[in-house]
Amino acid sequence: MFELRAHRLSKHFSGVRVVKDVDFAIGPGEIVGYLGPNGSGKTTTARMLAGLLEPSAGHVEYAGRDIRDDVVGFRRHLGYIPEEPYLYPFLSGREYLQLVGRLRELPEAVLAAKIDGFLQLFGLSVAADQAIASYSKGMRQKIVISAALMHDPSVVLFDEPETGLDVTSTLMLRHLVRLLASRGKAILYSSHILEVVERVCDKVIVLHKGDVVANDSIVRLRTLLSQSSLEGVFSELVIREDPEQLAKDLAELSAMSA
């Protein structure tokens, strides 16, 4: 039985602490939503979990072992979908997936079949041999998701994966996340789209200014905070201003400047 665990993770940038003592675990078959406003530390946490960013304090464990003991070995079990897809624009989508698969040492026959399957399912077959530089943001995001799942990882970190995706692809992504969990993957799903998190996640962690302010099942949080939706829970925990009044103020300011 494996588990991905964050042990009191903290991160400082130029003396400013952006993540503070984050502590949680994700086991096989679990989908944990990671919520917070922009700048709350979600991406920083994801990068530390992926072994891409060294914590200022705390550590990350996989299967009971500090990932720093064997980062390369840990990454064989990891699929990471970053918010911003960093790709080689001069490669085609097919070439990029071939590169990733070969770095993962997948057998050529298996790799070719997986690449064709991902390209077809994501509707990228026609553009497969075009340079990534010509792809839309949504198309690039599909390539990143395909690359992250190519080696059948045990742990998948999604950091704002809906960025650039159309409605159909977003719906497909929801089903994919559930299916991955049903096959025993441990999944962290970081997003600002509350509706998606509410539909796919078993429990949520809410981050505010680097601090975890909630870590529980959605149902229990609704009950404890007497809220009917995850949006209500999030608003009570994180949003300090009245969004309706703020919208009115902005509209009035806009009208004054016209």
CORMO-V637754 format. One record per residue. PHI is phi in degrees with one decimal (* if undefined). BURIAL is I if it has 16 or more other ideal C-beta (glycine too) atoms within 10 Angstrom, else O. Layout:
{{PHI/BURIAL} {PHI/BURIAL}}
This chain:
{{*/O} {-101.5/I} {-154.0/O} {-99.6/I} {-131.2/I} {-96.1/I} {-105.1/I} {46.0/O} {-71.5/I} {-134.4/I} {-143.4/I} {-112.2/O} {-125.8/O} {51.3/O} {82.8/O} {-100.3/O} {-85.1/I} {-102.4/I} {-134.0/I} {-128.2/I} {51.3/O} {-74.7/I} {-140.8/O} {-164.1/I} {-138.1/O} {-129.6/I} {-107.8/O} {-56.7/I} {83.2/O} {-95.8/I} {-119.0/I} {-106.4/I} {-81.6/I} {-120.3/I} {-115.3/I} {168.7/I} {-64.4/O} {-56.8/O} {84.1/O} {-83.6/I} {110.1/I} {-64.7/I} {-66.8/I} {-59.8/I} {-62.4/I} {-58.9/I} {-67.0/I} {-68.5/I} {-62.5/I} {-81.7/I} {77.9/I} {-94.5/O} {-138.3/I} {-77.0/O} {-64.4/I} {-74.8/O} {-153.9/O} {83.3/I} {-157.3/I} {-115.6/I} {-117.6/I} {-127.5/I} {54.2/O} {80.4/O} {-126.4/O} {-59.4/O} {-64.6/I} {-69.0/O} {-68.7/O} {-159.8/O} {-62.6/O} {-62.3/O} {-63.1/O} {-61.8/I} {-67.9/I} {-66.4/O} {-101.1/I} {-113.0/I} {-119.6/I} {-127.5/I} {-110.9/I} {-75.9/I} {-64.6/I} {-106.5/O} {-74.9/I} {-96.6/O} {-127.1/I} {-88.5/O} {-64.6/O} {-81.9/O} {-87.8/I} {-81.6/I} {-59.5/I} {-64.8/I} {-63.5/I} {-64.7/I} {-66.7/I} {-62.6/I} {-59.5/O} {-62.0/I} {-63.2/I} {-71.9/O} {-62.9/O} {-82.0/O} {62.5/O} {-76.4/I} {-58.1/O} {-57.0/O} {-65.8/O} {-65.9/O} {-61.4/I} {-60.8/O} {-65.9/O} {-67.4/I} {-61.5/I} {-60.9/O} {-65.7/O} {-63.0/I} {-62.0/I} {-68.6/O} {-63.8/O} {-89.8/I} {68.0/O} {-109.5/I} {-58.3/O} {-65.1/O} {-96.3/I} {-57.5/I} {-105.0/O} {-91.1/O} {-63.4/O} {-60.0/I} {-57.3/O} {-90.2/O} {-79.7/I} {-74.3/O} {-61.4/O} {-64.1/I} {-64.6/I} {-63.4/I} {-63.3/I} {-64.4/I} {-65.3/I} {-61.9/I} {-62.0/I} {-59.7/I} {-62.6/I} {-69.6/I} {-99.6/I} {-54.5/I} {-100.2/I} {56.1/O} {-70.8/I} {-83.5/I} {-121.8/I} {-127.1/I} {-107.8/I} {-102.1/I} {-112.3/I} {51.1/I} {-71.1/I} {-79.3/I} {-55.0/I} {84.3/I} {-80.5/I} {-79.2/O} {-60.9/O} {-61.6/O} {-66.9/I} {-65.2/O} {-63.7/O} {-62.6/I} {-62.0/I} {-58.2/I} {-64.3/O} {-62.6/I} {-60.5/I} {-62.0/O} {-66.2/O} {-60.1/I} {-64.6/I} {-64.4/O} {-96.5/O} {90.3/O} {-80.8/I} {-94.8/I} {-127.8/I} {-104.9/I} {-120.1/I} {-91.2/I} {-160.5/I} {-103.8/I} {-90.9/O} {-63.0/I} {-61.0/O} {-65.7/I} {-60.2/I} {-63.3/I} {-81.2/O} {-110.3/I} {-96.6/I} {-81.2/I} {-145.0/I} {-132.2/I} {-115.6/I} {-108.7/I} {-110.9/I} {-138.9/I} {52.7/O} {86.4/I} {-101.7/O} {-77.6/I} {-105.1/I} {-160.6/I} {-153.6/O} {-165.9/O} {-70.2/O} {-62.0/I} {-61.7/O} {-67.1/O} {-64.0/I} {-58.2/I} {-66.8/O} {-62.7/O} {-100.5/O} {53.8/O} {-120.0/I} {-90.6/O} {-147.8/O} {-64.5/I} {-59.7/O} {-65.3/O} {-61.3/I} {-61.8/I} {-61.7/I} {-69.7/O} {-82.3/I} {-119.5/I} {-80.9/O} {-89.6/O} {-87.3/O} {-81.0/O} {-62.5/O} {-68.1/O} {-67.7/O} {-61.6/O} {-63.0/O} {-62.7/O} {-62.6/O} {-65.9/O} {-64.0/O} {-65.6/O} {-63.8/O} {-62.6/O} {-66.4/O} {-67.8/O} {-83.9/O} {-73.5/O}}
